[in-house]
Amino acid sequence: MEQHYKLTRVKELADNDMDFVKSLAEAFLEEVPVDAERLKIAVGEEDYYNAYQAAHKMKPTVDLFELGVLQDLIVVQDWGKFEKHGEDCSRELELVLSAVENATAELKEDFNL
């Protein structure tokens, strides 16, 4: 438990109410993998607007669950926001996608979801 994510801030936000922690984990599972896929497609298509939107939406949850890739996500977000033609954010994107995938699998297992 908590190898690819941390619940410290989640528990603090939930005031240690484990039912609420579980509902936050469920929200993570419903939204973040979908947003990560949207981000992957947008970067691949050089769709700066949607890359920015997806990354921006993911930031608070990635930060809350402390996936350890917030700075990488910000690089991808800024790539989209500032339409950084010719710059490559694929390394950062892969780190974010891997972290989301690992956290998703672990949250499903840890919370029996």
C-alpha positions in Angstrom: 0.0 0.0 0.0 1.1 3.5 -0.9 4.1 2.7 -3.0 3.0 4.7 -6.0 0.9 7.3 -4.2 0.7 8.8 -0.7 -2.5 9.3 1.4 -1.0 11.7 3.9 -2.6 14.8 2.3 -5.7 12.9 1.3 -6.3 11.7 4.9 -5.6 15.3 6.2 -8.2 16.6 3.7 -10.7 13.9 4.8 -10.0 14.4 8.5 -9.1 10.7 8.6 -12.6 9.7 7.5 -11.7 6.5 5.6 -15.1 6.4 3.8 -14.2 9.9 2.4 -10.7 8.7 1.6 -12.2 5.8 -0.4 -14.5 8.2 -2.2 -11.5 10.4 -3.2 -9.7 7.3 -4.4 -12.8 6.4 -6.5 -12.8 9.9 -7.9 -9.1 9.5 -8.8 -9.9 6.3 -10.6 -12.9 7.8 -12.5 -11.1 10.9 -13.7 -7.3 10.7 -13.8 -6.8 7.7 -16.2 -9.3 9.3 -18.6 -7.5 12.6 -18.4 -4.2 10.9 -18.8 -5.4 9.2 -22.0 -6.7 12.6 -23.3 -3.3 14.1 -22.5 -1.4 11.3 -24.3 -3.5 11.7 -27.4 -3.3 15.5 -27.3 0.5 15.5 -27.1 0.8 12.9 -29.8 -1.4 15.1 -32.1 0.3 18.3 -31.0 -3.1 19.5 -29.8 -1.7 22.2 -27.5 -5.1 23.4 -26.2 -6.3 19.9 -25.1 -2.9 19.0 -23.7 -3.0 22.1 -21.6 -6.6 21.5 -20.5 -6.0 17.8 -19.6 -2.8 18.5 -17.7 -4.3 21.5 -15.8 -7.2 19.3 -14.8 -5.0 16.5 -13.5 -2.6 18.7 -11.5 -4.6 19.0 -8.2 -5.3 15.3 -8.0 -1.8 14.3 -8.9 -0.5 16.7 -6.3 -3.1 15.5 -3.6 -2.1 11.9 -4.1 1.6 12.8 -4.3 2.4 10.8 -7.3 5.8 12.4 -7.5 5.4 13.7 -11.0 3.8 17.1 -10.5 6.8 18.9 -12.0 6.7 16.7 -15.0 3.0 17.3 -15.5 3.7 21.1 -15.3 6.3 20.7 -18.1 3.6 19.0 -20.2 1.0 21.6 -19.2 3.3 24.5 -20.1 4.2 22.8 -23.4 0.5 23.1 -24.3 -0.2 26.4 -22.7 2.7 28.2 -24.4 2.4 26.1 -27.6 6.1 25.2 -27.5 6.5 24.1 -31.1 9.6 22.1 -31.7 10.0 21.2 -28.0 9.8 17.6 -26.9 7.9 16.8 -23.7 7.6 13.1 -24.4 10.0 12.1 -21.5 7.9 14.0 -19.0 4.7 12.7 -20.5 5.9 9.1 -20.1 6.8 9.7 -16.5 3.3 11.1 -15.8 1.5 8.3 -17.7 3.6 5.6 -15.9 2.9 7.2 -12.5 -0.9 7.4 -13.2 -0.9 3.8 -14.4 1.0 2.5 -11.3 -1.2 4.6 -8.9 -4.4 3.4 -10.6 -3.5 -0.2 -10.3 -2.4 0.2 -6.7 -5.5 2.2 -5.7 -7.8 -0.4 -7.2 -6.0 -3.2 -5.2 -5.7 -1.2 -2.0 -9.4 -0.1 -2.0 -10.9 -3.2 -3.6 -12.3 -1.1 -6.5 
